[in-house]
Amino acid sequence: MNEPMNNAPSAATMTPGRAGAAHAWLSASPAQRLRALIGAVAGFALALALTSAGADMLNDADTLWHIAVGRDIWLSKSFPHVDLYSHSFAGEPWIAKEWLSQILLYGAYAAGGWNGVVVLTIAVMLAVFGQLYFALSSRIKPIVAAGLAVAAVGICSTVVLARPHILVLPFVFLFVWQSWRAAEEGRAPSFWLLAAMCLWSNMHASFTFGFVAAGLAFLHYLFEHRQFRSGQTYRWIAFLALCPVASIIHPYGVEAIWSTISIAQSQALPYVLEWRAFSMSKDIVPGLIILGSIGAALASGLRVRLVAAAFICLLLYMYFTHMRFLYLLFILSPALLVKDVAARFPAIGVERWRGEISQSEFERALVKYAPPAIAVCAAALGVLLIAALSVAKWAPERTYPIAAINAARAAALSGNVMNFYNFGGALIFEGVPTFVDGRADRLYQQGFIPDIDKARRGDRDIFERQLERYDIAWTMLPPADKRVAMLDETPGWTRIYEDERAVVHARREAGKR
C-alpha cells in the first residue's frame, strides 16, 4: 500500500508552460522538494523579520549621500573626480568608487522613496540567505541549514543598512564560495566568476579582500589535492592573475584599487563608530557566539583543515579590528566550515537525511504538497514586499535633521556651515556643501577629523580656529555637543533653532554673506 509520492497530472495533459514547470517538479527528488520547501518557509519568516526592522536599515547618515551621489551621476551622465560636496575640501581629488551601488540606491529611491530603498535592502539580504542556505544544505540537513542561515543573517542585523556593503554582498558570497567550492572539488574556478569580481569592484571598495579570499582558496586546492603541475593549477594561476584585471574594469580604472588602500590609511577611522575595534563589553551577543563556537569546536573534537582555519582566523582578525566586518565573519564562516562540521557530525549530514525521508510520514506529506506550499510562500513574499513598498512609512528620521535644515532655509542662512559628522549625509542630500561628512576615505587628512573631535569635546582654541579658517557662517550641531554651549557664550552668534536632534546657530551677519 505504498502510494506514489507524486500524485500530479501528466505533462501531456497540460499547456506547454505548465508542462515545463510540472516536469521540473515531477523530476525533482523528494529531497530536492523538501529542501526547497524548507528554504521557502525559512526565507519568508526571515522576510517578515527584516520587514519589521525596516526603519533600522535607514539608520545611517551615509545612505543619504550615497543616494545623492547616485542621483548626480545618473542625471549628469558623468563621474566626479574632485570633491563637489563639501566647502572644506572642495576641489580636492575624490572619486565615487562605489558608483554602481549608489545608482542602485538612487533608482530604488526614485522608484519607491524610502520604502523602495528598504525593500531593495531586504531583497538583497534574502538573496544572501538563499545563497548561504543552498551552500549549507548541500552538506547538512536543510532544517539545520535553514536555522544557521537565518541566525547568520539575524546576527548581522546591526550592519544591515541601505548602503553599498550590503548591496554587494550577494556578489561577495558568490565569488568567495564558488572559489572555495572549486578548490574543494579539485578544479579551478569558472572564469565567469571574474564578472562577479568586476561587479564587486564597482559596487564596494572591499573587493581587494576578494584577491585574498581567492588566493586562500588556491592554497586550499594545493593542500587538499597536491596538484602542483596540472592543467587545473595553471587555470588557477590565470584566474588569480585576472582578478585584479577584472577589478579595474571601472570608470576610475586602477584608481579604484588605490582607494581601498587610502581607506586603511585614513585618520578618520578611529573616530567613526563602524570602524571601531571589537569590544566584548559592547558586542556581547557576537562575542558570546564566537566564544561558544570555539568552545563547542574544542569540546567536540572538530577538525578544521589548515587553510580553512587560516581563513576563519583572517575573518576573526578583520572583525576584531573593525566591527563593520561582522557580516563577512558570520556569512562566510558557516559556508567555509560546513564540510568539516558534516564530517564530524554525520547525524546532521545531508546523506543520512536523504535516506530518512521515506521513513517519516510527516516528511512524505511535506514532499507531496511541497509545490503548492512553495507557491504560497512565494506569493506571500510578493504581497509582503509590495505592501512594504506602498504602505510602510519608513524614513531616516534618526540621521536626517530635516526640521533644522528647513529652519536654516527659512532664516535665509548662507555661507559655510559647520555641521555634525552624522548630519553630513542629509546636507549633501539637500544640496548644502558640508564641513564634514562620511566620505572620509580620501578627504579630511592632515589632522582634520582629530581636531573636530577635540573641538567637539570642548577645546575652544581649536574650535575658534576652525570657525575662522573655514569662514563658518552657521552651524548645525547636536544639543549635547560642547560646541553648542561655546557658541551660546560667543559674541556675534545667535541660536536660531533647536529641537531634540539639532541646534542651529548663525553669525549675526550670516545673512549678509
Secondary structure, 3 states (H helix, E strand, C coil): CCCCCCCCCCHHHCCHHHHHHHHHHHHCCHHHHHHHHHHHHHHHHHHHHHHHCHHHHHCCCHHHHHHHHHHHHHHHCCCCCECCCECCCCCCECCCCCHHHHHHHHHHHHHHHHHHHHHHHHHHHHHHHHHHHHHHHCCECHHHHHHHHHHHHHHHHHHCCCCHHHHCHHHHHHHHHHHHHHHHCCCCCCCCHHHHHHHHHHHCHHHHHHHHHHHHHHHHHHHHHCCCCCHHHHHHHHHHHHHHHHHCCCCCCCHHHHHHHHHHCCCCHHHCHHHCCCCCCCCHHHHHHHHHHHHHHHHHCCCCCHHHHHHHHHHHHHHHHCHHHHHHHHHHHHHHHHHHHHHHCHHHEHHHHHHHHHHCHHHHHHHHCHHHHHHHHHHHHHHHHHHHHHCCCCCCCCCCCHHHHHHHHHCCCCCEEEECHHHHHHHHHCCCCECCCCCCCCCCCCCHHHHHHHHHCCCHHHHHHHHHHCCEEEEEECCCCHHHHHHHCCCCEEEEEECCCCEEEEECCHHHC
